[in-house]
Amino acid sequence: MGKTAIVLGATGVVGRELVRQLAIQTDIDKIVSLTRRPVSYSNAKVDNQVVDFDNLKSSSQWFKGDLLFSALGTTLKQAGSIDAQRKVDVDYQYHAAEIAAQQGVSHYLLVSSSGANAQSRSAYLKMKGELEQRVQQLPFNRISIVQPSLLLGERTDFRLGERLAATILPLMCRLPPLAKYRPITGAQVAKAMIALSQQPGHPIETISLDQLFLQQG
């Protein structure tokens, strides 16, 4: 019998690719896509469930499965304030992981960020670092944290800064000292995460940007 994979943040750059790529995996029988608004999928494996992220406990039945791919996130511009961004990037993410652990999910895979550090002066990197620390205390059999850099891919919202960075960074990052900042596509991150879910690993592992690129082979 195949596995059930749960995808949080299924409409984002990585989450959308996770759903698409998981749907063609022979070891996956079902994908539960958790979103704020309804999403239609052509693949019968995908079950979309609309959840209230302010009351995730009421949707705890949708967190039963083998794998949780957590790719939820927002930007400061979208959220409107640091506190509102933190609510999505830390609180929603942690509560979802907590419920999944309680429901018996074995392997938790989190999309974090290069430079994540709970002591960082950057509010964004501090949030990512705090979330990493908190989820590592949960009783999953295995926790895989991936740390991509700038994510490239189709977005529903226009982000001028990211468009400019996506054009300039690949050129700049040809210089060896800047290679650790090179962008990566959502499809590449999703591919690496799925590969991690299909191979043995450590109980708690952090996958750097370089390691994500290595997973593409």
TORKOL-4160 file (C-alpha; in steps of 0.2 Angstrom, whole numbers, padded with zeros to 4 digits, m for minus):
217
<pt num="1" X="0000" Y="0000" Z="0000"/>
<pt num="2" X="0007" Y="0017" Z="m0005"/>
<pt num="3" X="0009" Y="0032" Z="0007"/>
<pt num="4" X="m0002" Y="0047" Z="0010"/>
<pt num="5" X="0007" Y="0064" Z="0008"/>
<pt num="6" X="0000" Y="0080" Z="0016"/>
<pt num="7" X="0005" Y="0097" Z="0007"/>
<pt num="8" X="0004" Y="0113" Z="0017"/>
<pt num="9" X="0006" Y="0129" Z="0007"/>
<pt num="10" X="0001" Y="0119" Z="m0009"/>
<pt num="11" X="m0002" Y="0135" Z="m0020"/>
<pt num="12" X="0015" Y="0142" Z="m0017"/>
<pt num="13" X="0030" Y="0140" Z="m0028"/>
<pt num="14" X="0036" Y="0125" Z="m0020"/>
<pt num="15" X="0020" Y="0118" Z="m0014"/>
<pt num="16" X="0012" Y="0118" Z="m0031"/>
<pt num="17" X="0027" Y="0108" Z="m0038"/>
<pt num="18" X="0026" Y="0096" Z="m0023"/>
<pt num="19" X="0008" Y="0092" Z="m0027"/>
<pt num="20" X="0012" Y="0090" Z="m0046"/>
<pt num="21" X="0027" Y="0079" Z="m0043"/>
<pt num="22" X="0020" Y="0068" Z="m0029"/>
<pt num="23" X="0005" Y="0064" Z="m0040"/>
<pt num="24" X="0016" Y="0054" Z="m0052"/>
<pt num="25" X="0026" Y="0045" Z="m0039"/>
<pt num="26" X="0021" Y="0026" Z="m0038"/>
<pt num="27" X="0024" Y="0025" Z="m0020"/>
<pt num="28" X="0011" Y="0039" Z="m0016"/>
<pt num="29" X="m0007" Y="0034" Z="m0016"/>
<pt num="30" X="m0015" Y="0050" Z="m0010"/>
<pt num="31" X="m0010" Y="0068" Z="m0008"/>
<pt num="32" X="m0020" Y="0079" Z="0004"/>
<pt num="33" X="m0018" Y="0097" Z="m0002"/>
<pt num="34" X="m0022" Y="0110" Z="0012"/>
<pt num="35" X="m0027" Y="0127" Z="0007"/>
<pt num="36" X="m0036" Y="0143" Z="0012"/>
<pt num="37" X="m0047" Y="0143" Z="m0004"/>
<pt num="38" X="m0053" Y="0128" Z="m0015"/>
<pt num="39" X="m0041" Y="0122" Z="m0028"/>
<pt num="40" X="m0046" Y="0110" Z="m0042"/>
<pt num="41" X="m0034" Y="0096" Z="m0047"/>
<pt num="42" X="m0035" Y="0085" Z="m0063"/>
<pt num="43" X="m0027" Y="0070" Z="m0054"/>
<pt num="44" X="m0038" Y="0059" Z="m0044"/>
<pt num="45" X="m0024" Y="0056" Z="m0031"/>
<pt num="46" X="m0026" Y="0074" Z="m0025"/>
<pt num="47" X="m0039" Y="0078" Z="m0012"/>
<pt num="48" X="m0040" Y="0097" Z="m0008"/>
<pt num="49" X="m0046" Y="0102" Z="0009"/>
<pt num="50" X="m0050" Y="0120" Z="0013"/>
<pt num="51" X="m0044" Y="0123" Z="0031"/>
<pt num="52" X="m0046" Y="0138" Z="0043"/>
<pt num="53" X="m0028" Y="0141" Z="0048"/>
<pt num="54" X="m0033" Y="0151" Z="0064"/>
<pt num="55" X="m0042" Y="0135" Z="0070"/>
<pt num="56" X="m0032" Y="0121" Z="0063"/>
<pt num="57" X="m0038" Y="0109" Z="0077"/>
<pt num="58" X="m0055" Y="0108" Z="0069"/>
<pt num="59" X="m0046" Y="0101" Z="0053"/>
<pt num="60" X="m0035" Y="0088" Z="0062"/>
<pt num="61" X="m0043" Y="0074" Z="0053"/>
<pt num="62" X="m0034" Y="0080" Z="0037"/>
<pt num="63" X="m0017" Y="0078" Z="0045"/>
<pt num="64" X="m0017" Y="0059" Z="0046"/>
<pt num="65" X="m0004" Y="0052" Z="0034"/>
<pt num="66" X="0014" Y="0047" Z="0032"/>
<pt num="67" X="0023" Y="0063" Z="0026"/>
<pt num="68" X="0020" Y="0081" Z="0029"/>
<pt num="69" X="0028" Y="0093" Z="0017"/>
<pt num="70" X="0027" Y="0110" Z="0025"/>
<pt num="71" X="0029" Y="0124" Z="0012"/>
<pt num="72" X="0018" Y="0138" Z="0019"/>
<pt num="73" X="0024" Y="0156" Z="0019"/>
<pt num="74" X="0020" Y="0174" Z="0015"/>
<pt num="75" X="0030" Y="0190" Z="0013"/>
<pt num="76" X="0030" Y="0206" Z="0023"/>
<pt num="77" X="0021" Y="0215" Z="0009"/>
<pt num="78" X="0007" Y="0202" Z="0008"/>
<pt num="79" X="0005" Y="0201" Z="0027"/>
<pt num="80" X="0006" Y="0219" Z="0030"/>
<pt num="81" X="0016" Y="0218" Z="0046"/>
<pt num="82" X="0030" Y="0208" Z="0054"/>
<pt num="83" X="0017" Y="0201" Z="0067"/>
<pt num="84" X="0006" Y="0196" Z="0053"/>
<pt num="85" X="0020" Y="0188" Z="0044"/>
<pt num="86" X="0025" Y="0179" Z="0059"/>
<pt num="87" X="0008" Y="0172" Z="0062"/>
<pt num="88" X="0009" Y="0163" Z="0045"/>
<pt num="89" X="0027" Y="0159" Z="0044"/>
<pt num="90" X="0029" Y="0153" Z="0062"/>
<pt num="91" X="0013" Y="0150" Z="0071"/>
<pt num="92" X="0003" Y="0142" Z="0057"/>
<pt num="93" X="0018" Y="0131" Z="0053"/>
<pt num="94" X="0021" Y="0126" Z="0070"/>
<pt num="95" X="0003" Y="0122" Z="0074"/>
<pt num="96" X="0001" Y="0111" Z="0059"/>
<pt num="97" X="0017" Y="0102" Z="0063"/>
<pt num="98" X="0011" Y="0099" Z="0081"/>
<pt num="99" X="m0006" Y="0092" Z="0075"/>
<pt num="100" X="0003" Y="0081" Z="0062"/>
<pt num="101" X="0014" Y="0074" Z="0075"/>
<pt num="102" X="m0001" Y="0070" Z="0086"/>
<pt num="103" X="m0009" Y="0061" Z="0072"/>
<pt num="104" X="0005" Y="0050" Z="0069"/>
<pt num="105" X="0014" Y="0057" Z="0054"/>
<pt num="106" X="0031" Y="0049" Z="0053"/>
<pt num="107" X="0041" Y="0061" Z="0042"/>
<pt num="108" X="0040" Y="0080" Z="0042"/>
<pt num="109" X="0049" Y="0090" Z="0028"/>
<pt num="110" X="0050" Y="0109" Z="0030"/>
<pt num="111" X="0054" Y="0122" Z="0018"/>
<pt num="112" X="0065" Y="0135" Z="0028"/>
<pt num="113" X="0078" Y="0147" Z="0021"/>
<pt num="114" X="0096" Y="0149" Z="0019"/>
<pt num="115" X="0103" Y="0159" Z="0033"/>
<pt num="116" X="0089" Y="0154" Z="0045"/>
<pt num="117" X="0095" Y="0159" Z="0062"/>
<pt num="118" X="0085" Y="0162" Z="0078"/>
<pt num="119" X="0097" Y="0175" Z="0083"/>
<pt num="120" X="0097" Y="0184" Z="0066"/>
<pt num="121" X="0094" Y="0203" Z="0065"/>
<pt num="122" X="0084" Y="0200" Z="0050"/>
<pt num="123" X="0066" Y="0197" Z="0055"/>
<pt num="124" X="0063" Y="0185" Z="0041"/>
<pt num="125" X="0078" Y="0174" Z="0045"/>
<pt num="126" X="0075" Y="0175" Z="0064"/>
<pt num="127" X="0057" Y="0168" Z="0061"/>
<pt num="128" X="0064" Y="0154" Z="0050"/>
<pt num="129" X="0077" Y="0150" Z="0063"/>
<pt num="130" X="0064" Y="0150" Z="0077"/>
<pt num="131" X="0052" Y="0138" Z="0068"/>
<pt num="132" X="0067" Y="0126" Z="0064"/>
<pt num="133" X="0071" Y="0126" Z="0083"/>
<pt num="134" X="0053" Y="0123" Z="0088"/>
<pt num="135" X="0048" Y="0109" Z="0076"/>
<pt num="136" X="0064" Y="0099" Z="0081"/>
<pt num="137" X="0056" Y="0097" Z="0098"/>
<pt num="138" X="0041" Y="0087" Z="0091"/>
<pt num="139" X="0040" Y="0068" Z="0091"/>
<pt num="140" X="0042" Y="0064" Z="0072"/>
<pt num="141" X="0052" Y="0049" Z="0068"/>
<pt num="142" X="0061" Y="0060" Z="0055"/>
<pt num="143" X="0063" Y="0079" Z="0052"/>
<pt num="144" X="0070" Y="0085" Z="0036"/>
<pt num="145" X="0073" Y="0104" Z="0035"/>
<pt num="146" X="0078" Y="0111" Z="0018"/>
<pt num="147" X="0086" Y="0128" Z="0016"/>
<pt num="148" X="0084" Y="0135" Z="m0001"/>
<pt num="149" X="0089" Y="0153" Z="m0007"/>
<pt num="150" X="0078" Y="0164" Z="m0018"/>
<pt num="151" X="0065" Y="0153" Z="m0025"/>
<pt num="152" X="0061" Y="0155" Z="m0044"/>
<pt num="153" X="0045" Y="0150" Z="m0052"/>
<pt num="154" X="0027" Y="0156" Z="m0056"/>
<pt num="155" X="0019" Y="0166" Z="m0043"/>
<pt num="156" X="0001" Y="0173" Z="m0042"/>
<pt num="157" X="0007" Y="0190" Z="m0036"/>
<pt num="158" X="0020" Y="0202" Z="m0044"/>
<pt num="159" X="0036" Y="0205" Z="m0034"/>
<pt num="160" X="0047" Y="0217" Z="m0042"/>
<pt num="161" X="0062" Y="0215" Z="m0030"/>
<pt num="162" X="0062" Y="0196" Z="m0033"/>
<pt num="163" X="0060" Y="0198" Z="m0052"/>
<pt num="164" X="0076" Y="0209" Z="m0052"/>
<pt num="165" X="0085" Y="0197" Z="m0041"/>
<pt num="166" X="0080" Y="0182" Z="m0051"/>
<pt num="167" X="0088" Y="0191" Z="m0066"/>
<pt num="168" X="0104" Y="0198" Z="m0058"/>
<pt num="169" X="0108" Y="0184" Z="m0045"/>
<pt num="170" X="0111" Y="0170" Z="m0057"/>
<pt num="171" X="0125" Y="0181" Z="m0066"/>
<pt num="172" X="0132" Y="0187" Z="m0049"/>
<pt num="173" X="0132" Y="0170" Z="m0042"/>
<pt num="174" X="0144" Y="0163" Z="m0055"/>
<pt num="175" X="0158" Y="0171" Z="m0044"/>
<pt num="176" X="0163" Y="0157" Z="m0031"/>
<pt num="177" X="0161" Y="0168" Z="m0016"/>
<pt num="178" X="0143" Y="0171" Z="m0020"/>
<pt num="179" X="0138" Y="0153" Z="m0026"/>
<pt num="180" X="0130" Y="0150" Z="m0009"/>
<pt num="181" X="0116" Y="0163" Z="m0014"/>
<pt num="182" X="0112" Y="0156" Z="m0031"/>
<pt num="183" X="0093" Y="0155" Z="m0034"/>
<pt num="184" X="0084" Y="0138" Z="m0035"/>
<pt num="185" X="0068" Y="0134" Z="m0043"/>
<pt num="186" X="0052" Y="0128" Z="m0034"/>
<pt num="187" X="0053" Y="0112" Z="m0045"/>
<pt num="188" X="0071" Y="0108" Z="m0040"/>
<pt num="189" X="0066" Y="0110" Z="m0021"/>
<pt num="190" X="0051" Y="0099" Z="m0023"/>
<pt num="191" X="0061" Y="0086" Z="m0032"/>
<pt num="192" X="0074" Y="0086" Z="m0018"/>
<pt num="193" X="0061" Y="0085" Z="m0005"/>
<pt num="194" X="0053" Y="0070" Z="m0013"/>
<pt num="195" X="0069" Y="0061" Z="m0015"/>
<pt num="196" X="0073" Y="0064" Z="0003"/>
<pt num="197" X="0056" Y="0056" Z="0008"/>
<pt num="198" X="0061" Y="0041" Z="m0003"/>
<pt num="199" X="0078" Y="0037" Z="0005"/>
<pt num="200" X="0085" Y="0034" Z="0022"/>
<pt num="201" X="0091" Y="0048" Z="0032"/>
<pt num="202" X="0095" Y="0055" Z="0050"/>
<pt num="203" X="0081" Y="0058" Z="0063"/>
<pt num="204" X="0085" Y="0077" Z="0061"/>
<pt num="205" X="0093" Y="0083" Z="0046"/>
<pt num="206" X="0096" Y="0100" Z="0038"/>
<pt num="207" X="0098" Y="0101" Z="0019"/>
<pt num="208" X="0109" Y="0116" Z="0013"/>
<pt num="209" X="0107" Y="0124" Z="m0003"/>
<pt num="210" X="0122" Y="0115" Z="m0010"/>
<pt num="211" X="0114" Y="0098" Z="m0005"/>
<pt num="212" X="0098" Y="0103" Z="m0013"/>
<pt num="213" X="0107" Y="0105" Z="m0030"/>
<pt num="214" X="0116" Y="0088" Z="m0027"/>
<pt num="215" X="0099" Y="0080" Z="m0025"/>
<pt num="216" X="0095" Y="0084" Z="m0043"/>
<pt num="217" X="0107" Y="0071" Z="m0050"/>
